[in-house]
Amino acid sequence: MMNQESNEKKPVQWNKTWFWRSVINNKLVSALIVMLLVFINIYMLTRISYIFRPVGIILSIIGPPLIFSVIFYYLLNPIVDWLEKKRFSRNTAIAFVFSLIILGMIGGSNFIFPIIQEQLQSLIENWPTYWNNLMLQLNGLLNTQAFTEIMDQFGDTTILETVSNQTSSVVNATMGSIGSFIGTITQIVITLITMPFVLYYLLKDGKKIPPFVTKYIPIQARPRVNKLFYEINKQVSFYVRGQLIVAISVGFIFWIGFSIVGLDFALTLGIFAGFMNLIPYLGSFIASIPALIIAVVHSPFMLVKVLIVFGIEQILENRIISPQIIGNTLKIHPVNIIFLLLIGGRLFGLIGIVFGIPGYAIIKIIVSMAFDWYRDTTGWYDVEDAPIDTSEALVKVKNRK
């Protein structure tokens, strides 16, 4: 009787062992099941996306003030920390920094802003004239006999005429879209009003955020989470400060260079170049377009002088300023940066272009630390004494556990 019961239990035990070994304890199958569940959750979230519309509205309201507050936090926090080391209280140091910013804004409104306003207004009024003169010069070049003979060797000149017409329509559409920008005035006003308050509390209590978050993390995972916060803060702060310093330097270089060669709207073009420099690689190209158009309309000699200014700026930025300030801390390949700019611009517009690189750096840190945790936990990636035999590797991993 006992033998019969044991014989009846053996198939059940065999089935349980096989299912455990082939399905539950199989890392590949487990990973596939997890991926399937993730995709199912993503699909279900897309079907009920209307539930998250209030979240999107809230983020669109608080997002800009929070983003700019974080940028200024990383820019001003070292100054506040330095003043605090000089025996200033935290609140006194923040008040002193805010006072300097207000004084700078008052001085800029009395001296720099009127010049910018005058040059910008004149540039907007004269831009159609500049563009029409450029098109006339381009059409004159297309209709010259020498150019026609050259193009006869390659094809019909209608190709270049089509490109010219398409370029003109794109630029006109871009200039016409400025009207839609006026509709964001309300958001700008809200950002300007709320940003100082958010910035103040970030400067005052910013160091308390990581301990507050880690308080809810399991004790064994707190060292890794603290390291994660440290690395993210280090990368983002370095990138924000470095990019802002480089952009300000580039703006000053263009302003001084354009003023020396006598180009119109030198201050406005320098400030525009500084802002565009916040976009890696593409910023300098975009900033060069209005300056080159104004130079071409002015005279060929002015075009040569502007090109010399651009050449000097590129040498100073790429050989001196950027290596000294930014260096290679982010360790992102230029090809990856180009793809990040394209993908970020396509998904999130200008915000994606500007913040795509630091966002990628944060994701890279999280993925790298997650992989380190998985490697240390499983022991599958030992290199020094990794055995060739798979069974020996399994025994070693079991012994480690």
C-alpha positions as CSV (number, residue, x, y, z in Angstrom):
1,M,0.0,0.0,0.0
2,M,2.8,2.4,0.9
3,N,4.6,1.6,-2.4
4,Q,1.5,2.3,-4.4
5,E,1.1,5.7,-2.7
6,S,4.7,6.6,-3.4
7,N,4.4,5.5,-7.0
8,E,1.3,7.8,-7.4
9,K,3.2,10.8,-5.9
10,K,6.2,10.4,-8.1
11,P,4.6,11.8,-11.4
12,V,3.3,14.8,-9.4
13,Q,6.7,15.5,-7.9
14,W,8.3,15.1,-11.4
15,N,5.8,17.5,-13.0
16,K,6.4,20.1,-10.2
17,T,10.2,19.8,-10.6
18,W,10.0,20.2,-14.3
19,F,7.7,23.2,-14.2
20,W,9.9,24.8,-11.6
21,R,13.1,24.2,-13.5
22,S,11.8,25.1,-17.0
23,V,9.4,27.9,-16.2
24,I,9.6,29.5,-12.8
25,N,13.3,29.1,-12.2
26,N,14.3,29.9,-15.8
27,K,15.7,33.5,-16.1
28,L,14.9,33.8,-19.8
29,V,11.2,32.8,-19.3
30,S,10.9,35.0,-16.3
31,A,12.3,38.0,-18.2
32,L,10.0,37.4,-21.1
33,I,7.0,37.2,-18.7
34,V,8.0,40.4,-17.1
35,M,8.4,42.1,-20.5
36,L,5.0,40.8,-21.5
37,L,3.4,42.3,-18.3
38,V,5.1,45.6,-18.9
39,F,3.9,45.8,-22.5
40,I,0.3,44.9,-21.3
41,N,0.5,47.6,-18.7
42,I,1.7,50.2,-21.3
43,Y,-1.1,49.2,-23.7
44,M,-3.7,49.5,-20.9
45,L,-2.4,52.9,-19.9
46,T,-2.7,54.1,-23.5
47,R,-6.3,53.0,-23.6
48,I,-7.1,55.0,-20.4
49,S,-4.8,58.0,-21.2
50,Y,-7.7,60.4,-20.6
51,I,-7.4,59.7,-16.9
52,F,-4.0,61.3,-16.9
53,R,-5.0,64.5,-18.7
54,P,-5.4,66.4,-15.4
55,V,-1.8,65.3,-14.6
56,G,-0.7,66.8,-17.9
57,I,-2.4,70.0,-17.2
58,I,-0.9,70.3,-13.8
59,L,2.6,69.6,-15.2
60,S,2.1,72.2,-17.9
61,I,1.4,74.7,-15.2
62,I,4.0,73.9,-12.6
63,G,6.6,72.5,-15.1
64,P,8.1,75.8,-16.4
65,P,8.5,77.5,-13.0
66,L,10.0,74.3,-11.5
67,I,12.4,73.7,-14.4
68,F,13.7,77.3,-14.3
69,S,13.9,77.2,-10.6
70,V,16.0,74.1,-10.7
71,I,18.3,75.7,-13.3
72,F,18.9,78.8,-11.1
73,Y,19.2,76.6,-8.1
74,Y,22.2,74.8,-9.5
75,L,23.6,78.2,-10.6
76,L,23.2,80.0,-7.3
77,N,23.5,77.3,-4.8
78,P,27.4,77.3,-4.8
79,I,27.3,81.1,-4.1
80,V,24.9,80.5,-1.2
81,D,27.0,77.7,0.2
82,W,30.1,79.8,0.0
83,L,28.4,82.7,1.8
84,E,27.2,80.2,4.4
85,K,30.8,79.1,5.0
86,K,31.6,82.7,5.6
87,R,29.4,82.6,8.7
88,F,26.3,84.0,7.0
89,S,23.0,82.4,7.9
90,R,21.3,80.5,5.1
91,N,18.4,83.0,4.9
92,T,20.8,85.9,4.9
93,A,22.9,84.4,2.1
94,I,19.8,83.8,0.0
95,A,18.5,87.3,0.6
96,F,21.9,88.8,-0.4
97,V,22.0,86.8,-3.6
98,F,18.4,87.8,-4.4
99,S,19.4,91.5,-3.8
100,L,22.3,91.2,-6.2
101,I,19.9,89.7,-8.8
102,I,17.4,92.6,-8.3
103,L,20.1,95.2,-8.6
104,G,21.4,93.6,-11.7
105,M,17.9,93.6,-13.3
106,I,17.4,97.2,-12.4
107,G,20.8,98.1,-13.9
108,G,20.0,96.1,-17.0
109,S,16.6,97.7,-17.4
110,N,18.2,101.1,-17.3
111,F,21.2,100.5,-19.6
112,I,21.0,97.3,-21.6
113,F,17.3,96.6,-22.1
114,P,16.6,99.8,-23.9
115,I,19.4,99.1,-26.4
116,I,18.1,95.5,-26.9
117,Q,14.6,96.8,-27.4
118,E,15.7,99.3,-30.0
119,Q,17.8,96.9,-31.9
120,L,15.3,94.1,-31.8
121,Q,12.5,96.4,-33.0
122,S,14.6,97.7,-35.8
123,L,15.6,94.2,-36.8
124,I,12.0,93.0,-36.9
125,E,11.0,96.0,-39.0
126,N,13.9,95.7,-41.4
127,W,14.0,91.9,-41.6
128,P,11.6,91.7,-44.7
129,T,13.9,94.1,-46.5
130,Y,17.0,92.0,-45.6
131,W,15.3,88.9,-46.8
132,N,14.1,90.4,-50.1
133,N,17.6,91.8,-50.8
134,L,19.0,88.3,-50.1
135,M,16.6,86.7,-52.5
136,L,17.4,89.3,-55.2
137,Q,21.1,88.6,-54.8
138,L,20.5,84.9,-55.0
139,N,18.3,85.2,-58.1
140,G,20.9,87.4,-59.7
141,L,23.5,84.7,-59.0
142,L,21.2,82.0,-60.4
143,N,20.7,84.0,-63.6
144,T,24.4,84.7,-64.3
145,Q,25.9,83.1,-67.4
146,A,28.7,81.5,-65.5
147,F,26.4,79.9,-63.1
148,T,24.1,78.7,-65.9
149,E,27.0,77.1,-67.7
150,I,28.0,75.3,-64.5
151,M,24.4,74.1,-63.8
152,D,24.1,72.9,-67.4
153,Q,26.7,70.3,-66.5
154,F,24.6,69.0,-63.6
155,G,21.0,69.7,-64.4
156,D,18.3,72.2,-64.6
157,T,18.4,75.4,-62.5
158,T,14.8,74.8,-61.5
159,I,16.1,72.6,-58.7
160,L,17.9,75.5,-57.0
161,E,14.9,77.7,-57.7
162,T,12.7,75.2,-56.0
163,V,15.0,75.0,-53.0
164,S,15.1,78.8,-52.8
165,N,11.3,79.0,-52.9
166,Q,10.9,76.3,-50.2
167,T,13.5,78.0,-48.0
168,S,11.6,81.3,-48.4
169,S,8.3,79.7,-47.5
170,V,9.8,78.0,-44.4
171,V,11.4,81.2,-43.2
172,N,8.1,83.1,-43.8
173,A,6.2,80.5,-41.9
174,T,8.7,80.6,-39.1
175,M,8.4,84.4,-38.9
176,G,4.7,84.2,-39.0
177,S,4.6,81.7,-36.1
178,I,5.9,84.5,-33.9
179,G,2.3,85.5,-33.5
180,S,1.5,82.3,-31.8
181,F,4.3,82.9,-29.4
182,I,2.4,85.9,-28.0
183,G,-0.2,83.5,-26.7
184,T,2.3,82.2,-24.2
185,I,2.6,85.6,-22.4
186,T,0.2,84.3,-19.6
187,Q,2.4,81.3,-19.0
188,I,5.5,83.5,-18.9
189,V,3.9,85.9,-16.4
190,I,2.9,82.9,-14.2
191,T,6.5,81.6,-14.4
192,L,8.1,84.9,-13.5
193,I,5.8,85.3,-10.5
194,T,6.1,81.8,-9.0
195,M,9.7,81.0,-9.9
196,P,11.3,83.3,-7.2
197,F,9.2,81.6,-4.4
198,V,10.1,78.1,-5.7
199,L,13.8,79.1,-6.0
200,Y,13.9,80.4,-2.5
201,Y,12.6,77.2,-0.9
202,L,14.9,75.1,-3.1
203,L,17.9,77.1,-1.9
204,K,16.7,77.0,1.7
205,D,15.6,73.3,1.9
206,G,17.1,71.7,-1.2
207,K,19.6,69.6,0.9
208,K,16.7,68.1,2.9
209,I,15.1,66.5,-0.1
210,P,17.4,63.4,-0.5
211,P,17.2,62.5,3.2
212,F,13.4,62.9,3.1
213,V,13.1,60.6,0.1
214,T,15.5,58.0,1.4
215,K,13.6,57.8,4.7
216,Y,11.0,55.7,2.8
217,I,13.6,53.5,1.1
218,P,14.5,50.1,2.7
219,I,17.6,50.3,4.8
220,Q,19.6,47.9,2.6
221,A,18.9,49.9,-0.5
222,R,19.7,53.4,1.0
223,P,23.4,53.4,0.2
224,R,22.7,52.8,-3.4
225,V,19.9,55.4,-3.5
226,N,22.1,58.0,-1.8
227,K,24.8,57.3,-4.4
228,L,22.2,57.6,-7.2
229,F,21.1,61.0,-5.9
230,Y,24.7,62.1,-5.5
231,E,25.7,61.1,-9.1
232,I,22.5,62.7,-10.6
233,N,23.0,65.9,-8.7
234,K,26.7,66.0,-9.7
235,Q,26.0,65.4,-13.4
236,V,23.1,67.8,-13.7
237,S,24.7,70.6,-11.7
238,F,27.9,70.4,-13.7
239,Y,26.0,70.4,-17.0
240,V,23.7,73.3,-16.1
241,R,26.5,75.5,-14.7
242,G,28.9,74.6,-17.5
243,Q,26.4,75.3,-20.3
244,L,25.3,78.6,-18.8
245,I,28.9,79.8,-18.4
246,V,29.7,78.7,-21.9
247,A,26.6,80.4,-23.3
248,I,27.4,83.7,-21.5
249,S,31.0,83.5,-22.8
250,V,29.9,82.9,-26.4
251,G,27.4,85.8,-26.2
252,F,30.2,88.2,-25.1
253,I,32.5,86.9,-27.8
254,F,30.0,87.5,-30.5
255,W,28.9,90.9,-29.1
256,I,32.6,92.1,-29.0
257,G,33.4,90.6,-32.4
258,F,30.4,92.0,-34.2
259,S,31.0,95.4,-32.6
260,I,34.6,95.4,-33.8
261,V,33.7,94.6,-37.4
262,G,30.8,97.1,-37.4
263,L,27.9,94.7,-37.9
264,D,24.4,96.1,-37.1
265,F,22.5,94.8,-34.1
266,A,25.7,93.4,-32.5
267,L,24.3,93.3,-29.0
268,T,21.0,91.6,-30.0
269,L,22.8,89.1,-32.2
270,G,25.3,88.3,-29.4
271,I,22.5,87.6,-26.9
272,F,20.7,85.5,-29.5
273,A,23.9,83.5,-30.1
274,G,24.3,83.0,-26.3
275,F,20.8,81.6,-26.0
276,M,21.2,79.4,-29.0
277,N,24.4,78.0,-27.6
278,L,22.4,76.2,-25.0
279,I,21.5,73.8,-27.8
280,P,24.7,71.7,-28.4
281,Y,26.0,71.6,-32.0
282,L,22.9,73.1,-33.6
283,G,23.0,76.3,-31.6
284,S,26.0,77.9,-33.3
285,F,24.6,77.0,-36.7
286,I,21.2,78.6,-35.9
287,A,22.8,81.7,-34.4
288,S,24.9,82.2,-37.5
289,I,21.9,82.5,-39.9
290,P,20.6,86.0,-39.1
291,A,24.2,87.4,-38.8
292,L,25.2,86.0,-42.2
293,I,22.0,87.3,-43.8
294,I,22.6,90.8,-42.5
295,A,26.3,90.6,-43.5
296,V,25.5,89.4,-47.1
297,V,23.0,92.3,-47.6
298,H,25.5,94.8,-46.2
299,S,28.5,93.9,-48.4
300,P,30.7,91.0,-49.4
301,F,33.5,92.4,-47.3
302,M,31.3,92.4,-44.2
303,L,30.4,88.8,-44.9
304,V,34.2,87.9,-44.8
305,K,34.6,89.8,-41.5
306,V,31.6,88.0,-40.0
307,L,33.0,84.6,-41.1
308,I,36.3,85.5,-39.4
309,V,34.4,86.3,-36.2
310,F,32.6,83.0,-36.4
311,G,35.9,81.2,-36.9
312,I,37.6,82.9,-34.0
313,E,34.6,82.1,-31.8
314,Q,34.6,78.4,-32.7
315,I,38.3,78.2,-31.9
316,L,37.9,79.9,-28.5
317,E,34.8,77.8,-27.7
318,N,36.0,74.4,-28.8
319,R,39.7,74.7,-27.8
320,I,39.6,76.8,-24.6
321,I,36.2,77.5,-23.1
322,S,34.3,74.2,-23.4
323,P,37.3,71.9,-22.5
324,Q,38.1,74.0,-19.4
325,I,34.5,74.4,-18.2
326,I,32.7,71.3,-19.3
327,G,35.4,69.0,-20.4
328,N,34.2,65.4,-20.9
329,T,32.4,64.8,-17.7
330,L,29.2,63.5,-19.2
331,K,31.1,61.1,-21.4
332,I,28.5,61.1,-24.2
333,H,29.7,60.4,-27.8
334,P,29.0,63.2,-30.3
335,V,26.9,60.8,-32.5
336,N,24.7,60.0,-29.5
337,I,24.3,63.8,-28.8
338,I,23.1,64.3,-32.4
339,F,20.6,61.5,-32.1
340,L,19.4,62.8,-28.7
341,L,18.8,66.2,-30.2
342,L,16.8,64.8,-33.1
343,I,14.7,62.5,-30.9
344,G,14.2,65.1,-28.1
345,G,13.2,67.7,-30.6
346,R,10.8,65.4,-32.3
347,L,9.2,64.3,-29.0
348,F,9.3,67.4,-26.8
349,G,10.2,70.3,-29.1
350,L,12.6,72.9,-27.8
351,I,12.4,71.6,-24.3
352,G,13.5,68.2,-25.6
353,I,16.5,69.7,-27.4
354,V,17.7,71.8,-24.5
355,F,17.1,69.2,-21.7
356,G,17.6,66.0,-23.8
357,I,21.3,65.6,-22.9
358,P,21.0,66.0,-19.1
359,G,17.9,63.7,-19.2
360,Y,19.9,61.1,-21.0
361,A,22.7,61.5,-18.5
362,I,20.3,60.8,-15.6
363,I,18.8,57.7,-17.4
364,K,22.3,56.5,-18.1
365,I,23.2,56.8,-14.4
366,I,20.0,54.9,-13.3
367,V,20.5,52.1,-15.9
368,S,24.2,51.8,-15.0
369,M,23.5,51.5,-11.2
370,A,20.7,49.0,-11.9
371,F,23.1,46.9,-13.9
372,D,25.7,47.1,-11.2
373,W,23.1,45.9,-8.7
374,Y,22.1,43.0,-10.9
375,R,25.7,42.1,-11.5
376,D,26.6,42.1,-7.9
377,T,23.4,40.1,-7.0
378,T,23.7,37.4,-9.6
379,G,27.4,37.0,-9.9
380,W,27.1,36.2,-13.6
381,Y,29.5,38.8,-14.8
382,D,32.7,37.8,-12.9
383,V,35.7,38.2,-15.2
384,E,38.8,37.4,-13.2
385,D,38.0,33.8,-12.2
386,A,35.0,33.1,-14.4
387,P,35.0,29.3,-15.2
388,I,34.5,28.1,-18.7
389,D,32.2,25.2,-17.7
390,T,28.6,26.4,-17.2
391,S,27.8,23.8,-14.5
392,E,30.8,25.0,-12.5
393,A,29.6,28.6,-12.9
394,L,26.2,27.6,-11.6
395,V,27.7,25.9,-8.6
396,K,29.8,29.0,-7.8
397,V,26.8,31.2,-7.9
398,K,24.8,28.9,-5.6
399,N,27.7,28.8,-3.2
400,R,27.9,32.6,-3.2
401,K,24.2,32.8,-2.4
